[in-house]
Amino acid sequence: MSREGKLLVLINPQAGPGKAYLIFRKQVVPVLSETGAVYDVIITQHSNHAYELVQNLALDQYRAIAVVAGDGLLYEVFNGLGRRDDWEEALSIPVCIIPGGSGNGLARSLAYWRNEPVENGSNGVALNSALNLARGTPYPMDLVMIHTSSGQRIFSFLSFGLGILSDIDIESERLRILGESRFTLWAFARIAALRKYNVTVSFKRAAHAVSPPERFYPATRPAYNRSQTLQEETFSTPPQFPGKRASVPAASDLLPPCSQRERQQHRQLNHSLSYDDHQTRGDSHNSMDSDVSDSSISLGPYPSPDRVVETEMNPQGTSLSHKKTAVSSHKTCLKSNETLKDKNVEEENCDTGNSADGKICGSTDDALSKTNNMNCNSSSLPTTNATTPDGLSTNNVNNKTDSGDASTCMRNTSDSKEGLSDTDVNDARQEPKYEDARSTMPVSSRRKKTSTRKGDYSHMPQFQDGNSSDCEKDDAAVDENQRNEQQCGYNKLSQPVPDDWEVIKDEFIMVFASHQSHISSSVFFAPNATPDDGCMWLMILQGSMTRANVAKFLMSMDSGTHCTVPGAMMIPVTGVRIEPHDPTGLMTVDGETIPFGAIEANIMPSHARIMVR
Ligand SMILES: Nc1ncnc2c1ncn2[C@@H]1O[C@H](COP(=O)(O)OP(=O)(O)OP(=O)(O)O)[C@@H](O)[C@H]1O
């Protein structure tokens, strides 16, 4: 794959502890600069910003989309892409996750799979992810298409289901202030008031399914020889693990291809890295750790001017013309020292995100006259510039007095030799495209409670059920979608499950599946999962499980040994239908609440592409 194309970087300034923007500046920018990558940056301004943006984005101008956030923003990206007419192709644009949220399940899964260091926590993973973005190659990753009884079609890259894990995740939101310990606290509460769900769960076992569950976790993880060149690390031969993993056939041997995309081409990755990622990784960890926690930071160099492509983006995300760069962040703001001539930057964390009080997070200066405050769709806003200590680049700081549904586009451009890069503000007010759907769809309980921070996904792709088909629409694009689904063997909720599916109707404490090894940094849910293994790892906790075993199960999830707890059953599947019979409850996809009801999930083997080294 060409490394010459532009990257699109999406940053959620509100993700996790609110350090996504700092992570970008401290860990990603230096790596991108060193590799001469050209990139555009968009800082999301509100829930569903990314979801809306990627639906109209001119994808061919980008070689990859990077997300500096938690898993929630990537969920928006995939589902926005899945909403497009060219959804099948769009979903295969290479994506890169740089962990900046509280969950970071995908980033952790990839780090585990590639045996990358995680000792430094999310900072270490972030640095590796930055290297993936700058120097990586797209690798096939499974997606899961979920149809809901309310007519939604959702794309999942991580996990879904109902039961104790979803309950703890969502219900403990109210204790968010406690950080990660909210999960432990709520877990105890949930164990005390153990909830059982009446569910019919139907599934199609993956051809490489092996039971019992003891087989599903590796006793030890073999050393992954990092001294190998990446050329030698042929991705067509996934890392071998003891136990079942070694005998797992390639997904392509098991499952029908979903598209014309050439999986083989993806697998034969052509790595020719001269970049010393070992050195970079080793050198950078400590400094990054401390850096990110600093409120005052120095800015890394930007790409040299001859590698910079300056463009503007309209609200739909299509390229307009040559202009300048803007930075806007709810939480992290730049403050330039007096004038741009000083070439010094002080970066500070602003307490308030959206400057509702009109506080300008970056100071203005002469250079304002040089900036072009482009109005993507609406208001002009105060704009400031900042420059790096070495004067290599400047960025506008766009203070938003109304961040409601405005979008700010930051272009990374630089004019380093001048000590001043042209920057621009693209400020858009985007009307929610799916307002109608949003207003007619049920709003999840979680989103109601956290509406200022979280997105309501209940409005996401709607394919209102006619009779037998979920996806009836008049236009040709939808016909095409339906045809693709049929080709892939996707099942519809309105139809009975195929004869070769197994059906269990019972009481369960949990029915939950993951298609990645980790569903968060510390939950090692499916130890044998790899990004393209062509299956979902369905975990069922039987209703007969004792409280002690449930506690044991939850407590051993960080090590992956939970799979052997009595009452727990893990089954690799290619399709699963979950039909709850209780009137209420919580159901999640990739950590986001969806309307409670029946869902059917089918694997889309290797449909997405993820940047890895
Ligand atoms: N500027 C913003 N302000 C508020 N919410 C936003 C903004 N940008 C994105 N979001 C929403 O924040 C949600 C959470 O984002 P993300 O997953 O990146 O962070 P997180 O802290 O890891 O989330 P989680 O609480 O799910 O772990 C996303 O679903 C997205 O809709």
The ligand as an ORCA input file, in Angstrom:
! r2SCAN-3c Opt
* xyz 0 1
  N     -16.610     16.428     21.460
  C     -17.362     15.492     22.028
  N     -18.091     15.773     23.112
  C     -18.822     14.849     23.712
  N     -18.918     13.572     23.283
  C     -18.218     13.236     22.210
  C     -17.402     14.172     21.528
  N     -16.807     13.538     20.502
  C     -17.250     12.267     20.533
  N     -18.093     12.075     21.558
  C     -18.769     10.854     21.996
  O     -18.018     10.284     23.057
  C     -18.308      8.901     23.092
  C     -17.224      8.124     23.798
  O     -16.107      8.240     23.059
  P     -14.832      7.316     23.228
  O     -15.185      5.912     23.073
  O     -13.854      7.903     22.284
  O     -14.347      7.603     24.708
  P     -14.396      6.651     25.971
  O     -14.138      7.516     27.126
  O     -13.501      5.498     25.786
  O     -15.851      6.170     25.998
  P     -16.446      5.059     26.927
  O     -17.111      5.788     28.006
  O     -17.399      4.359     26.001
  O     -15.365      4.182     27.402
  C     -18.518      8.517     21.668
  O     -19.569      7.625     21.615
  C     -18.856      9.804     20.944
  O     -20.166      9.790     20.481
*
